Amino acid sequence: MKSINLWARFFFFMLLMTLFTFSKVYSENQKVCQDISAPEVKNMLDHGTALAVDVMSSFEYNIQHIDNSINIPINKLLQQKDKLPKDKSFPIIFYCMGKR
């Protein structure tokens, strides 16, 4: 059981690093998505200067997610857009685990 937990943590760590490396941040000022580095994402989330939105299902979100992220399943994004910041210049980082 302990080795499964270790592998799960390793997998989750690698997943986060991959997600952070390829994360996109939407900037209303530039009207585009921008590539940002993993350290930049971590810094933004640590300082509350960005919002992480997990677009996986609620079931997957309950299994694992980035701390302080919110869950809006991709198929409910339009219906739950009120959960997103009203300030259009506030960066939002969307992430998911992708297909398995």
C-alpha positions in Angstrom: 0.0 0.0 0.0 2.9 2.4 0.9 4.5 1.8 -2.5 1.2 2.6 -4.3 1.0 5.9 -2.4 4.6 6.7 -3.3 3.9 6.0 -7.0 0.7 8.1 -6.8 2.6 11.0 -5.3 5.3 10.7 -7.9 2.8 10.5 -10.7 0.9 13.5 -9.3 4.1 15.5 -9.0 5.1 14.7 -12.6 1.6 15.7 -13.7 1.8 19.0 -12.0 5.2 19.8 -13.4 3.9 18.9 -16.9 0.8 21.0 -16.4 2.8 24.0 -15.1 5.2 23.8 -17.9 2.5 23.9 -20.5 0.0 26.1 -18.7 -1.6 29.0 -20.5 -2.6 32.2 -18.9 -5.4 34.3 -20.5 -4.7 38.0 -20.4 -7.6 40.3 -21.3 -5.1 43.1 -22.1 -3.4 41.1 -24.8 -6.5 38.9 -25.7 -4.3 35.9 -26.1 -3.0 32.9 -24.1 0.5 33.1 -23.0 3.0 30.3 -22.3 4.4 30.7 -18.8 7.0 28.6 -16.9 6.3 26.3 -13.9 8.1 28.7 -11.5 5.9 31.6 -12.7 2.7 29.6 -12.2 3.8 28.5 -8.8 4.7 32.1 -7.8 1.4 33.4 -9.1 -0.7 30.8 -7.3 1.4 31.2 -4.0 0.8 35.0 -4.1 -2.8 34.8 -5.1 -2.2 36.7 -8.3 -3.8 34.0 -10.5 -6.6 31.5 -10.2 -6.2 27.8 -11.0 -9.3 26.2 -12.5 -9.4 22.4 -12.7 -11.7 21.5 -15.6 -11.8 17.7 -14.8 -14.9 16.0 -13.5 -15.8 16.6 -9.9 -15.0 12.9 -9.2 -11.4 13.4 -10.6 -11.1 16.7 -8.8 -11.9 15.0 -5.4 -9.2 12.5 -6.0 -6.5 15.0 -6.6 -6.1 18.7 -7.6 -3.8 21.7 -7.2 -4.2 23.3 -3.8 -6.4 26.4 -3.8 -7.8 25.6 -7.2 -11.5 25.6 -8.0 -13.3 22.9 -10.0 -15.4 23.8 -13.0 -15.9 20.7 -15.2 -15.2 21.6 -18.8 -18.8 20.7 -19.8 -20.1 23.2 -17.2 -17.7 26.0 -17.9 -20.3 28.4 -19.5 -22.9 27.7 -16.9 -20.5 28.3 -14.0 -18.6 31.3 -15.4 -19.8 33.3 -12.5 -17.2 31.5 -10.4 -14.4 33.2 -12.4 -13.0 36.6 -11.4 -15.0 39.6 -12.7 -11.8 41.4 -13.3 -11.0 40.4 -16.9 -7.3 41.2 -16.4 -6.9 38.7 -13.6 -5.0 35.7 -14.9 -6.8 32.3 -15.0 -4.8 29.1 -15.3 -6.9 26.2 -16.7 -5.7 22.7 -16.3 -6.7 19.1 -16.6 -5.2 15.6 -16.6 -6.0 14.9 -20.2 -7.0 11.6 -21.8 -5.8 8.5 -20.2 
